[in-house]
Amino acid sequence: MVELSQTATIITGNEATVLELERRIGSHAGFHEVRADLLGAHRGALEGLLAQYGSSVILTLREAAEGGTFDGEPSEKLAFFRRALSLGVAYIDLELSFLRSLSSLEADILKDFADRIIVSVHLMEWDPALLERTVRELAAVPCHGVKLALFIGDASELILLRDLKLPQPVRIVIGMGQAGLVTRQRPSLFGSDITYAPLEERRSTVAFQPTLERLTRWRRPDHRELGVLALAGGMQIRHSPGIAVYNALFEERGLPWQYVNLPTARATLLPSLFEALGARGASVTMPLKADVAALVTAADEWARRTGVVNTVAIGPDGLSGWNTDAAALAALLGPGDDRVLILGTGSTATSAFHAAGASGRTCVVTGRTPPKDVDMRDAFVPWNARTTVPHEILVNTTPLAMAGPETPWPWPTAAHLVVDLALTNVPPLAPEPSQRWITSFDFWCLQGALQMTLLTGESVEPQELSDLAVAR
């Protein structure tokens, strides 16, 4: 029998037929979860597969209340699992809620097969009090292992998961949803031994469940030996190339870092979150850039001038902050007297305004709401008047890509330089022969190279990041 505690990743999937399951299990030598509840009428045909591969299977018959499809009687479920155990299945997954419903006689399965039972809980809403009660109840169950999966709506909620204490030999803690992704990349941070992953994206059993290949690229296998660098920002960070490109950079260079995403809108909790995860540095994006500037104890010239921070190093004396957006744009533009029109009035626009202004240029900003920055207010024009502003350089800082269907500038532009800072997956427009376009990805590479140089202490070039992105 395969020993579960020696397994780093359980392969899972949403196969609806036994033939599909056989193909998956036969193609990969690892430990496999079989979701029998997804087989429906095909469930009865499982016996041959379980007799052949059972020693590497954890069998699940997930109930509808916990994200599955089984809605039968408890007696039917018990009979199914007892038969599977007799066929040699290594482990069965029983929901804690199911165990609560059993009579004392039916609950004898815990005594008979305790060393082959994983007790699981799936909490679909964040409730700290319920979490505490559930952990206490799980800790008291005599079984080989426990699985706690709970929906994480904001990465700051992960702080509580660091303090979980479960006594069973095998512990599996999974944060479901985009904000819980780091629990899959670095399970040991949460007292967890194992995570789940499909072999193909189409086989995911829950949203934001990365494949085994992706977890490997994100340095999951080596995470215990690697320091943490993070990207903190809103839910839009799932579109950032950072988690793929920076981890590829670290892998290629042999650098002792792993890059993780932390979707959060709670800036004041960032220091506690960084401490809980042992993070040593972070990229910061919307909507946190201005709020984080108020948290740093040391800041570079651009951060002080703009009141915006997008890069932090975490040390014993607190957070140190930089604004690599402003630094990268200032280096890109160089000195000049071109007139600049900036689309947007948020934190990125503030960085663009000060970076362009520092080089001697006259800047006008436009947006649907007036800017908060005092220096920008005199340079503000209403959004509907943006086409009347003469300019040679056009900088887009709105969340809408210049080439997107809802572009903030749907007209031809006479600008000789267009800089698009909206990091999206929209392909860039082809520039006119007399124009130069800096796409959002081009700019991401420029400022990202500065960021990684600061956070790792290694010299990183924009072209290196671009090449790694293409390779991935």
FIZA-341392 format. One record per atom (N, C-alpha, C): x, y, z negated. Coordinates in pm, whole numbers, m for minus. Each point is the difference from the previous one (the first is absolute). Layout:
- X/Y/Z
...
% end
This chain:
- 84/m120/0
- m84/120/0
- 87/125/0
- m39/97/80
- 72/127/2
- m26/74/m131
- 104/53/m63
- m15/74/m124
- m29/146/31
- m112/48/m44
- m46/134/34
- 96/108/m48
- 62/m20/m115
- 88/102/m55
- 126/21/85
- 28/m94/90
- 116/13/89
- m36/65/133
- m125/45/13
- m49/57/125
- m7/152/m12
- 56/71/96
- m4/146/m3
- m125/55/64
- m46/m64/106
- m117/48/74
- m88/m117/38
- m127/8/m36
- m99/m99/43
- m58/47/134
- 5/m87/99
- m56/34/130
- m151/m18/m5
- m72/102/41
- m145/m6/0
- m53/25/140
- m131/m9/17
- m60/22/131
- m151/m9/m8
- m64/43/108
- m146/2/5
- m54/m101/101
- 73/m110/19
- m41/m100/99
- m141/m52/m28
- m75/m22/108
- m139/m44/m13
- m18/m145/40
- 108/m66/45
- m8/m142/36
- 120/m74/m59
- m17/m131/m18
- 108/m83/m53
- 115/m7/99
- m30/1/130
- 105/m4/102
- 91/121/m11
- m59/119/m20
- 80/121/m16
- 87/m8/m125
- m55/m56/m107
- 77/m17/m123
- 118/m94/22
- m23/m109/71
- 108/m96/28
- 112/67/79
- m36/84/95
- 102/70/78
- 82/92/m88
- m67/71/m90
- 74/91/m88
- 92/m76/m94
- m54/m99/m70
- 80/m73/m99
- 113/m77/67
- m27/m53/118
- 102/m74/71
- 111/87/57
- m27/131/14
- 100/89/59
- 91/66/m102
- m34/m14/m128
- 79/68/m103
- 14/m91/m121
- 122/m16/m48
- 28/m97/m106
- m33/50/m140
- m46/123/m12
- m24/55/m133
- m127/m49/m65
- m30/61/m112
- m121/m32/m75
- m118/74/64
- m118/m65/7
- m114/57/73
- m125/6/m87
- m71/112/9
- m134/9/m54
- m98/m43/107
- m92/m89/m35
- m108/m40/90
- m130/59/m53
- m58/91/77
- m127/64/m37
- m115/m87/50
- m37/m99/m80
- m105/m93/41
- m135/70/16
- m21/110/m71
- m128/70/12
- m22/58/139
- 110/25/74
- m12/57/134
- m27/m106/106
- 5/m128/m37
- m20/m108/96
- m147/m30/25
- m86/40/m90
- m143/m24/18
- m31/m147/20
- m65/m32/114
- m42/m136/29
- 119/m93/22
- 119/58/26
- 119/m82/24
- 67/m47/m130
- m53/43/m114
- 67/m31/m126
- 13/m150/m24
- m102/m75/42
- 2/m144/m21
- 108/m72/76
- 56/67/102
- 105/m63/81
- 139/25/m55
- 10/54/m120
- 129/36/m57
- 80/m117/m55
- m67/m111/m29
- 65/m106/m76
- 129/m50/65
- m3/m18/132
- 120/m50/67
- 116/96/m14
- m28/131/15
- 105/102/m13
- 56/2/m141
- m91/m9/m100
- 45/5/m139
- 82/m124/m36
- m38/m115/56
- 76/m121/m27
- 141/9/59
- 14/70/114
- 130/11/66
- 85/110/m57
- m61/117/m25
- 78/118/m40
- m28/47/m143
- m81/m72/m74
- m46/48/m129
- 107/41/m98
- 117/m62/7
- 105/31/m97
- 57/140/18
- m34/69/109
- 45/137/20
- m118/95/14
- m114/m36/m61
- m123/78/17
- m52/47/m135
- m42/126/m3
- m84/51/m108
- m138/21/61
- m98/m69/m50
- m134/m5/60
- m92/99/m69
- m67/79/81
- m87/105/m50
- m139/m16/60
- m100/20/m83
- m140/3/45
- m61/127/m58
- 43/112/59
- m28/132/m57
- m150/33/6
- m51/48/m112
- m141/35/m7
- m26/139/56
- m124/21/43
- m35/126/67
- 25/121/m88
- m23/m12/m130
- 17/113/m92
- 146/44/m10
- 92/m85/42
- 142/33/m9
- 68/5/137
- m80/30/102
- 56/20/133
- m2/m121/91
- m62/m110/m43
- m8/m120/83
- m137/m19/61
- m29/m124/40
- m128/m29/65
- m76/m116/m65
- 58/m65/m100
- m68/m113/m62
- m115/47/m89
- m117/m60/20
- m116/37/m82
- m75/m124/m50
- 73/m112/m13
- m62/m124/m45
- m8/m10/m151
- m42/m116/m47
- m15/m25/m143
- 135/m34/m64
- 14/30/m130
- 124/m36/m69
- 32/m148/8
- m102/m84/m7
- 24/m145/5
- 60/m41/135
- m46/65/108
- 54/m28/133
- 148/39/6
- 31/114/m58
- 138/49/2
- 91/m91/m82
- m47/m41/m117
- 80/m89/m84
- 26/m132/70
- m102/m57/64
- 15/m127/69
- 101/14/115
- m6/112/70
- 92/25/111
- 144/4/m49
- 22/70/m111
- 137/13/m50
- 52/m131/m60
- m85/m73/m69
- 45/m127/m56
- 41/m96/112
- m76/m1/108
- 35/m85/112
- 133/44/62
- 18/132/13
- 124/52/58
- 121/m37/m87
- m16/9/m131
- 109/m36/m90
- 35/m148/13
- m102/m84/20
- 26/m143/16
- 73/m31/130
- m12/91/100
- 68/m16/128
- 144/50/m4
- 39/63/m110
- 139/44/m15
- 23/148/18
- m107/81/m2
- 19/144/9
- 83/48/m119
- 98/84/28
- 92/43/m105
- m71/85/m105
- m76/100/45
- m64/92/m93
- m138/39/53
- m90/31/m92
- m129/56/36
- m13/137/m66
- m72/89/67
- m21/136/m49
- m143/11/m51
- m15/20/m130
- m132/16/m61
- m17/142/m51
- m110/66/39
- m25/135/m50
- m35/m4/m148
- 47/100/m71
- m33/13/m143
- m150/8/m19
- m68/70/90
- m146/13/m9
- m68/m137/16
- 57/m85/84
- m53/m135/18
- 18/m82/m128
- 117/11/m62
- 23/m73/m124
- m95/43/m110
- m33/128/m2
- m95/49/m101
- m137/m66/14
- m34/m36/123
- m135/m54/26
- m11/m149/m31
- 112/m66/m28
- m2/m145/m20
- m43/m37/m141
- m63/m113/m11
- m30/m55/m132
- 128/m57/m58
- m4/m31/m128
- 120/m53/m65
- 42/m132/63
- m95/m80/44
- 32/m127/64
- 65/24/136
- m56/92/77
- 55/30/132
- 139/62/m11
- 22/76/m106
- 129/67/m17
- 113/m96/m33
- m32/m129/m11
- 105/m99/m24
- 102/m4/111
- m34/55/116
- 96/2/111
- 127/76/m41
- m15/97/m92
- 116/74/m49
- 92/m91/m82
- m61/m91/m76
- 82/m91/m80
- 63/m108/87
- m78/m49/97
- 48/m111/82
- 109/43/99
- m9/124/49
- 89/42/109
- 64/137/m27
- 21/34/m125
- 50/134/m34
- 127/35/76
- 89/m99/20
- 127/29/65
- m14/13/151
- m122/m12/52
- m23/14/145
- m107/106/30
- m23/87/m97
- m106/101/17
- 59/140/m6
- m40/82/96
- 26/144/0
- m133/69/m26
- m5/81/m101
- m124/74/m32
- 13/141/55
- m99/42/77
- 10/127/69
- m114/95/m36
- 31/128/14
- m97/108/m19
- 20/102/110
- m108/48/58
- 5/104/102
- m88/116/m46
- 64/109/m40
- m72/118/m47
- m7/102/113
- m120/31/45
- m18/84/118
- m5/149/m32
- m5/36/m126
- 0/141/m40
- 101/22/m111
- 60/119/m2
- 98/32/m103
- m71/37/m129
- 23/m81/m102
- m62/22/m131
- 101/m45/m106
- 76/94/m59
- 106/m39/m95
- m50/m85/m116
- m119/34/m53
- m52/m78/m113
- m32/m143/43
- m60/m16/117
- m29/m134/51
- 129/m75/29
- 98/68/52
- 129/m63/27
- 61/m54/m128
- m3/78/m106
- 57/m43/m128
- m71/m124/m53
- m134/1/6
- m76/m116/m47
- 30/m123/84
- 9/20/131
- 24/m113/90
- 137/m61/m24
- 100/82/m22
- 135/m51/m27
- 1/m82/m129
- m68/49/m103
- m7/m76/m126
- m66/m135/22
- m107/m1/79
- m72/m124/25
- 85/m96/84
- 68/51/101
- 87/m83/82
- 111/m62/m84
- 58/78/m88
- 112/m47/m81
- m39/m118/m89
- m129/m12/m31
- m46/m107/m90
- m37/m129/74
- 0/1/133
- m43/m117/76
- 116/m100/11
- m21/m127/m37
- 105/m101/14
- 9/m48/145
- 95/55/75
- 14/m36/141
- 145/21/42
- 34/m44/119
- 137/11/49
- 35/142/42
- m98/69/55
- 28/134/50
- m124/85/7
- 22/131/10
- m112/93/12
- 28/95/117
- m109/39/64
- 8/97/109
- m94/115/m33
- 56/121/m9
- m79/120/m25
- 11/89/122
- m109/16/71
- m3/88/117
- m101/111/m28
- 42/123/15
- m91/111/m28
- 23/112/100
- m109/69/30
- 7/108/97
- 68/121/m62
- 99/53/72
- 73/119/m44
- m38/114/94
- m65/102/m53
- m42/113/81
- 103/110/9
- 89/7/m98
- 105/101/m5
- 122/m65/m64
- 117/22/57
- 120/m68/m48
- 31/28/m146
- m48/112/m54
- 23/30/m141
- m61/m106/m91
- m100/m73/48
- m62/m105/m79
- 96/m117/m25
- 105/m7/80
- 98/m108/m17
- 76/11/m132
- m1/120/m59
- 73/19/m126
- m48/m99/m105
- m131/m22/m8
- m55/m91/m99
- 38/m145/28
- 18/m34/127
- 31/m139/34
- 139/m42/m46
- 88/99/m24
- 136/m33/m44
- 2/m60/m140
- m107/21/m76
- 0/m45/m139
- m77/m130/m22
- m41/m68/108
- m78/m123/m15
- 85/m110/m63
- m61/m75/m90
- 68/m113/m64
- m87/m124/16
- 49/m94/81
- m72/m126/22
- 96/m115/m29
- m43/m99/m82
- 93/m103/m48
- 16/m121/90
- m82/m17/101
- 4/m120/81
- 131/m12/78
- 39/m122/37
- 126/m19/74
- 2/75/134
- m116/10/67
- m8/68/129
- m94/119/m14
- 48/117/42
- m80/123/m7
- 1/67/137
- m119/32/48
- m16/66/130
- m82/126/m23
- 59/115/26
- m69/128/m16
- 3/72/133
- m117/32/53
- m9/62/132
- m90/122/m7
- 52/112/45
- m80/120/16
- m59/2/140
- m130/m12/10
- m66/m1/130
- m17/143/51
- m8/14/131
- m13/131/60
- 135/61/33
- m3/109/75
- 123/65/43
- 85/47/m117
- m63/51/m105
- 75/55/m112
- 67/m107/m84
- m38/m127/19
- 60/m108/m77
- 107/m76/75
- 40/51/115
- 92/m74/87
- 133/m31/m68
- 48/88/m86
- 129/m23/m65
- m1/m126/m86
- m116/m43/m48
- m5/m124/m78
- 32/m121/86
- m17/12/130
- 36/m109/92
- 147/9/39
- 53/122/9
- 141/18/33
- 91/m31/m118
- m43/38/m120
- 84/m16/m119
- m82/m64/m113
- m45/m125/18
- m87/m61/m102
- 64/m11/m137
- 132/m14/m6
- 64/m18/m131
- m16/122/m90
- m24/117/59
- m23/119/m83
- m123/m14/m87
- m91/m88/40
- m128/m13/m69
- m12/m136/m68
- 115/m58/m34
- 1/m128/m68
- m50/m113/86
- 5/17/132
- m56/m96/93
- 111/m80/67
- m29/m126/27
- 98/m87/62
- m21/m12/151
- m124/20/43
- m41/m42/134
- m92/104/61
- m3/6/131
- m103/75/70
- m54/m86/113
- m103/49/67
- m64/m70/111
- 24/77/129
- 14/m73/111
- 18/66/130
- m44/m94/112
- m64/53/103
- m31/m82/118
- 120/m4/94
- m3/m93/93
- 105/m6/102
- m27/96/114
- m128/34/21
- m40/92/107
- m96/103/m57
- 4/120/56
- m89/106/m48
- m147/m40/10
- m36/m69/107
- m140/m37/19
- m48/m101/m103
- 93/m57/m77
- m36/m98/m101
- m6/59/m141
- 8/131/m12
- m7/62/m133
- m134/m31/m66
- 3/m23/m129
- m123/m29/m75
- m55/121/m73
- 75/111/4
- m44/123/m65
- 72/116/69
- m59/119/m6
- 61/116/65
- 136/33/m62
- 91/49/83
- 135/42/m41
- 81/m115/m60
- m20/m119/53
- 80/m116/m40
- 108/m22/106
- 124/36/m28
- 105/m12/102
- 35/m145/29
- 46/m23/122
- 43/m134/38
- 132/m37/m67
- 33/m127/5
- 128/m47/m56
- 116/68/70
- m8/13/132
- 107/65/76
- 16/145/m44
- m111/70/m18
- 9/140/m40
- 59/14/m140
- m42/m85/m91
- 57/4/m135
- 150/m24/3
- 43/m89/88
- 143/m27/13
- 72/124/52
- m57/66/99
- 61/122/52
- 1/111/m106
- m97/m2/m87
- m6/99/m108
- 85/m42/m119
- 83/m102/17
- 100/m43/m97
- m60/m66/m124
- m116/m59/14
- m64/m71/m111
- 89/m112/m56
- 66/m83/84
- 77/m111/m57
- 113/43/m94
- 57/119/23
- 116/44/m80
- m35/107/m103
- m129/21/m25
- m40/120/m74
- 56/7/m141
- 29/m112/m62
- 51/3/m138
- 138/65/m8
- 74/m2/110
- 134/57/m1
- 4/141/59
- m114/57/34
- m3/128/71
- m63/111/m84
- 54/122/13
- m60/116/m62
- m120/48/81
- m83/82/m63
- m125/44/62
- 11/145/47
- m31/21/127
- m27/132/55
- m143/m3/52
- m72/111/m10
- m143/m4/26
- m45/114/91
- m117/m19/58
- m72/107/69
- m128/23/m77
- m17/121/m55
- m119/35/m77
- m82/101/78
- m129/m27/13
- m87/92/73
- m139/m60/11
- m84/64/79
- m137/m46/18
- m8/m128/81
- m124/m44/24
- m20/m127/69
- 54/1/143
- 26/117/55
- 52/7/137
- 142/m55/11
- 66/m27/m112
- 138/m48/8
- 10/m139/63
- m113/m68/15
- 5/m129/68
- 46/15/145
- m13/123/56
- 45/24/138
- 149/35/7
- 63/21/m113
- 140/41/2
- 89/m115/45
- 100/28/83
- 95/m105/39
- 102/m32/m108
- m2/75/m111
- 106/m12/m100
- 20/m139/m55
- m109/m68/m39
- 13/m131/m64
- 67/m101/92
- m23/13/131
- 64/m91/96
- 142/46/33
- 15/128/31
- 129/50/49
- 104/5/m112
- m37/52/m116
- 100/11/m108
- 42/m137/m52
- m95/m93/m12
- 40/m134/m43
- 89/m67/104
- m25/27/128
- 89/m52/104
- 139/62/m11
- 3/129/m30
- 129/69/m21
- 77/m63/m115
- m68/m21/m112
- 66/m58/m118
- 49/m141/29
- m82/m78/71
- 38/m137/33
- 122/m1/91
- m2/83/103
- 109/2/98
- 131/44/m63
- m9/97/m91
- 123/51/m62
- 40/m74/m126
- m86/m88/m47
- 29/m70/m124
- m12/89/m122
- m90/98/5
- m18/92/m112
- m97/m58/m103
- 23/21/m129
- m78/m67/m105
- m131/72/m32
- m83/21/102
- m123/75/m21
- m117/m70/68
- m119/24/m55
- m125/m41/62
- m94/119/m1
- m66/24/113
- m88/116/14
- m145/m47/m10
- m78/65/m86
- m138/m40/m25
- m93/119/16
- m124/m27/34
- m103/104/10
- m79/10/m129
- m24/123/m44
- m79/25/m121
- m110/101/34
- m114/m46/50
- m110/92/30
- m62/54/m129
- 12/129/m20
- m53/62/m122
- m29/147/24
- m99/49/m72
- m31/143/5
- 25/65/m136
- 60/m75/m93
- 15/46/m138
- 145/39/m27
- 32/124/36
- 138/46/m10
- 52/m4/m143
- m84/36/m97
- 48/8/m138
- 41/m137/m55
- m51/m108/61
- 35/m134/m48
- 122/m58/73
- 52/73/98
- 113/m53/76
- 122/m34/m87
- 41/88/m93
- 116/m38/m83
- m21/m132/m74
- m120/m21/m53
- m29/m126/m70
- m3/m117/96
- m54/22/120
- m3/m107/100
- 140/m37/44
- 83/100/27
- 139/m26/38
- 72/m78/m109
- m22/39/m124
- 65/m69/m112
- m47/m144/m9
- m131/m22/16
- m54/m136/m9
- 56/m91/107
- 26/55/119
- 50/m81/111
- 152/m1/8
- 64/79/m84
- 145/9/6
- 51/70/124
- m81/89/58
- 38/69/124
- 112/99/m28
- 93/11/95
- 113/92/m14
- m13/122/90
- m92/m7/95
- m21/113/90
- m126/m20/79
- m47/109/63
- m126/m10/74
- m11/107/107
- m67/m37/108
- m51/97/97
- m139/40/m49
- m35/124/21
- m129/51/m46
- m71/67/116
- m127/m31/18
- m75/62/107
- m137/45/m51
- m85/44/95
- m132/52/m39
- m74/m103/m85
- m75/44/m101
- m24/139/m41
- 85/43/m120
- 120/m54/m13
- 76/14/m124
- 116/99/5
- 34/52/118
- 125/75/14
- 8/121/m92
- m105/79/m7
- 3/120/m85
- m6/m37/m148
- m83/m100/m33
- m13/m40/m141
- 130/m59/m54
- 71/m75/82
- 126/m61/m45
- 105/109/m22
- m6/108/79
- 96/109/m19
- m7/56/m141
- m119/m6/m61
- m16/50/m137
- 54/m99/m104
- 31/m123/42
- 45/m102/m95
- 152/m14/m5
- 69/49/101
- 145/m23/6
- 73/91/m98
- 110/m50/m52
- 82/79/m93
- 117/66/72
- 26/m43/124
- 105/61/82
- m47/m4/145
- 28/107/75
- m49/7/137
- 103/66/90
- 1/m39/129
- 90/64/94
- m58/134/44
- 77/74/81
- m41/135/40
- m132/m1/75
- m19/m96/91
- m123/m4/78
- m120/m33/m88
- 15/m88/m96
- m110/m32/m91
- m37/121/m85
- 102/74/m46
- m29/119/m81
- m68/107/85
- 45/17/123
- m55/105/84
- m144/m29/43
- m29/m127/26
- m132/m36/53
- m99/m45/m106
- 51/m42/m117
- m89/m60/m99
- m53/m135/46
- 76/m67/86
- m40/m128/59
- 116/m99/m13
- m31/m120/m43
- 100/m106/m13
- m50/m124/74
- 85/m58/83
- m37/m125/67
- 101/m112/m24
- 100/26/m85
- 101/m101/m32
- 38/16/m147
- m4/m108/m76
- 39/8/m141
- 95/m113/m35
- 95/33/m85
- 86/m100/m63
- m40/m7/m146
- m6/m121/m54
- m45/m19/m138
- 120/m39/m85
- 29/81/m101
- 113/m27/m87
- m39/13/m146
- 94/m20/m91
- m30/8/m143
- m45/138/m45
- 33/104/78
- m39/135/m37
- m126/49/72
- m66/m90/71
- m123/38/70
- 14/m11/150
- m84/77/71
- m5/m5/145
- 80/115/61
- 79/m31/101
- 66/102/81
- m68/1/136
- m25/120/55
- m79/8/122
- 67/74/113
- m32/m43/123
- 47/65/122
- m117/18/96
- 16/91/92
- m95/16/110
- 73/m26/130
- m1/m126/44
- 72/m34/123
- m79/37/125
- m131/25/m14
- m77/52/114
- 56/135/42
- 14/90/m98
- 51/134/29
- 144/m7/49
- 82/m82/m65
- 140/m10/39
- 14/m53/143
- m80/m101/35
- 9/m58/133
- m49/98/107
- m109/72/m28
- m52/95/99
- 96/117/18
- 58/48/m109
- 97/110/11
- 120/m41/86
- 46/m123/m21
- 113/m49/80
- m41/m19/146
- m123/m44/22
- m49/m22/136
- m12/131/77
- m54/103/m65
- m25/128/68
- 127/81/18
- 86/0/m101
- 118/85/7
- m41/147/m1
- 95/92/12
- m33/143/m1
- m70/39/131
- m81/106/m6
- m69/49/119
- m104/103/m35
- m57/61/104
- m103/101/m24
- m130/m36/71
- m18/m130/33
- m125/m43/62
- m116/18/m97
- m116/28/56
- m121/10/m82
- m59/m139/m21
- m40/m27/m124
- m45/m134/m38
- m146/5/m44
- m81/m89/55
- m138/m18/m44
- m9/m135/m70
- m45/3/m126
- m8/m122/m80
- m147/m35/m20
- m40/m118/42
- m136/m48/m16
- m12/m74/m133
- m81/53/m91
- m16/m59/m132
- 49/93/m108
- m50/m19/m121
- 36/88/m111
- 37/m76/m127
- 21/m131/10
- 32/m80/m117
- 149/m1/m34
- 41/m102/m73
- 138/m7/m48
- 100/m12/114
- m32/m80/101
- 92/m15/113
- 12/131/77
- m113/70/14
- 3/131/65
- 87/98/m79
- m8/m7/m132
- 82/86/m84
- 149/m26/25
- 36/m128/11
- 139/m35/30
- 41/55/136
- m88/m15/100
- 31/48/134
- 14/152/3
- m87/70/m72
- 2/146/m3
- 132/52/m56
- 43/m55/m111
- 124/48/m63
- 123/m44/79
- m3/m119/59
- 114/m47/79
- 18/85/125
- m110/30/69
- 10/81/121
- 32/145/m34
- m60/50/m107
- 25/139/m39
- 143/23/m45
- 60/m100/m62
- 138/15/m48
- 99/15/114
- m39/m44/119
- 90/10/116
- m21/131/76
- m83/90/m53
- m20/131/62
- m121/9/90
- m85/m102/2
- m115/0/88
- m123/60/m66
- m87/55/81
- m129/50/m47
- m102/m113/11
- m68/m25/m110
- m94/m113/m5
- m142/48/m24
- m93/m66/66
- m143/18/m26
- m56/m137/m34
- m84/m5/m104
- m62/m126/m39
- m151/11/20
- m60/m112/35
- m144/m1/23
- m59/m130/m53
- m119/11/m53
- m66/m118/m54
- m143/31/m36
- m70/m103/m41
- m141/20/m37
- m15/60/m139
- 107/m10/m81
- m1/64/m132
- 128/83/m14
- m6/111/m71
- 119/84/m18
- 108/m74/m78
- 125/31/23
- 110/m68/m72
- 7/45/m145
- 53/m87/m86
- 22/34/m140
- 131/75/m20
- 96/m25/87
- 130/64/m10
- m14/150/21
- 52/79/m94
- m16/146/4
- 63/58/127
- 118/m46/36
- 70/55/116
- m74/m29/130
- m78/m109/3
- m70/m38/123
- m129/78/22
- m53/60/m105
- m132/62/11
- m1/117/99
- 106/78/0
- 5/113/94
- 20/m45/144
- 41/m125/17
- 24/m52/135
- m115/m89/48
- m111/2/m70
- m112/m90/29
- m98/62/97
- m46/m83/95
- m112/38/86
- m103/m112/m6
- m128/32/14
- m103/m105/m6
- 19/m104/111
- m49/m118/m27
- 15/m112/93
- m56/32/139
- m114/64/5
- m63/29/129
- 75/103/82
- 97/67/m64
- 78/102/72
- 138/m50/41
- 26/m130/m16
- 135/m50/22
- 47/14/144
- m93/m1/96
- 42/9/141
- 44/140/38
- m26/98/m85
- 38/139/32
- 142/33/m46
- 65/m93/m68
- 131/28/m59
- 111/m33/101
- 80/98/42
- 113/m30/89
- 108/m78/m74
- 57/m97/67
- 102/m83/m66
- 85/m71/104
- 122/m31/m41
- 89/m81/82
- 23/m140/m60
- m28/m11/m129
- 12/m129/m68
- m134/m31/m67
- m50/m121/22
- m127/m43/m60
- 28/m117/m93
- m39/14/m127
- 25/m105/m100
- m134/m47/m54
- m28/m126/13
- m124/m57/m51
- 26/m71/m132
- m69/44/m106
- 12/m66/m131
- m133/m54/m48
- m105/6/83
- m129/m55/m38
- 7/m152/5
- m95/m70/m61
- 2/m146/6
- m34/m55/139
- m41/87/93
- m39/m44/133
- 118/9/96
- 26/m108/72
- 112/m1/94
- m30/91/119
- 103/63/53
- m16/87/116
- m58/m75/119
- 31/m129/11
- m47/m78/114
- m128/m76/m30
- m55/16/m120
- m116/m78/m39
- m131/52/60
- m106/m79/m15
- m130/41/53
- m57/124/m68
- 47/28/m122
- m45/120/m72
- 117/96/m20
- 79/15/103
- 119/84/m8
- m33/141/m49
- 85/58/m84
- m24/137/m46
- 33/104/106
- 55/m44/115
- 34/93/107
- m36/m65/135
- m128/6/40
- m44/m70/121
- 24/75/129
- 86/100/m3
- 27/81/119
- 147/m12/40
- 33/34/124
- 142/8/37
- 70/105/m85
- 126/m24/m30
- 76/97/m78
- 123/46/78
- 29/129/m10
- 118/55/66
- 125/m12/m87
- m14/m57/m119
- 115/m14/m90
- 109/m84/65
- 124/42/m19
- 110/m79/55
- 40/m114/m93
- m46/8/m128
- 27/m107/m96
- m128/m30/m77
- m38/m127/m3
- m115/m46/m79
- 50/m103/m99
- m28/26/m128
- 40/m93/m106
- m125/m54/m66
- m22/m130/9
- m119/m63/m55
- 38/m75/m127
- m53/44/m113
- 33/m62/m128
- m109/m93/m51
- m107/m23/81
- m109/m89/m41
- 39/m144/30
- 36/m74/m103
- 51/m136/19
- m118/m95/19
- m30/m32/124
- m109/m92/33
- 51/m100/102
- m90/m91/39
- 36/m100/101
- m39/44/140
- m41/127/18
- m42/48/131
- 123/23/88
- 3/m57/122
- 115/24/89
- 14/147/33
- 122/52/9
- 19/142/29
- m36/34/144
- m34/127/23
- m23/48/136
- 133/16/73
- m6/m7/131
- 119/26/81
- 19/151/11
- 116/53/m39
- 20/145/4
- 14/50/143
- m25/129/17
- 27/65/127
- 152/6/20
- 45/11/127
- 145/2/24
- 74/108/m77
- m68/112/m26
- 68/111/m69
- m12/m10/m152
- m63/m105/m49
- m25/m11/m144
- 84/m111/m64
- 23/19/m128
- 59/m105/m82
- m100/m36/m108
- m28/m127/m14
- m92/m48/m104
- 78/m82/m101
- m19/33/m126
- 49/m83/m110
- m122/m73/m55
- m9/m129/25
- m116/m75/m47
- 5/m16/m151
- m112/m39/m56
- m5/m21/m145
- 98/m109/m43
- 17/m103/84
- 96/m105/m36
- 143/51/9
- 28/81/103
- 135/59/10
- 32/78/m128
- m98/80/m45
- 25/81/m119
- 8/m87/m125
- m81/m106/m5
- 8/m92/m114
- 141/m57/m11
- 61/m33/113
- 136/m53/m2
- 100/105/m49
- m21/125/41
- 91/107/m43
- m4/18/m152
- m121/18/m54
- m7/22/m143
- 24/m129/m78
- m37/m115/58
- 22/m127/m67
- 147/m32/m18
- 81/39/99
- 144/m22/m12
- 57/82/m115
- m49/123/m15
- 43/82/m114
- m45/m64/m131
- m125/m48/m2
- m54/m62/m121
- 83/m121/m44
- 24/m91/93
- 71/m123/m35
- 146/28/m36
- 59/101/61
- 135/39/m38
- 3/46/m145
- m99/79/m39
- m9/49/m137
- m26/m113/m99
- m94/m90/35
- m45/m100/m97
- 94/m120/m12
- 71/m33/108
- 88/m117/m5
- 147/35/m15
- 35/127/27
- 140/38/m3
- 78/m45/120
- m69/m56/99
- 63/m46/125
- m39/95/112
- 91/29/90
- m31/86/114
- m90/m73/98
- m116/59/29
- m98/m60/91
- m28/99/113
- 0/m48/123
- m24/84/116
- m141/m23/55
- m64/105/55
- m135/m15/57
- m8/m107/107
- 102/m10/85
- m4/m98/108
- m4/m142/m53
- 67/m23/m112
- m1/m132/m60
- m142/m40/m39
- m73/94/m61
- m140/m28/m38
- m86/m24/123
- 21/82/103
- m77/m17/122
- 25/m136/65
- 125/m41/4
- 34/m129/59
- m62/m116/m80
- 2/11/m130
- m59/m105/m84
- m150/m9/20
- m65/115/17
- m145/1/23
- m34/m68/131
- 78/26/103
- m23/m63/130
- 21/m151/m10
- 103/m40/m73
- 31/m142/m14
- m108/m74/m75
- m71/70/m89
- m104/m62/m80
- m133/0/70
% end
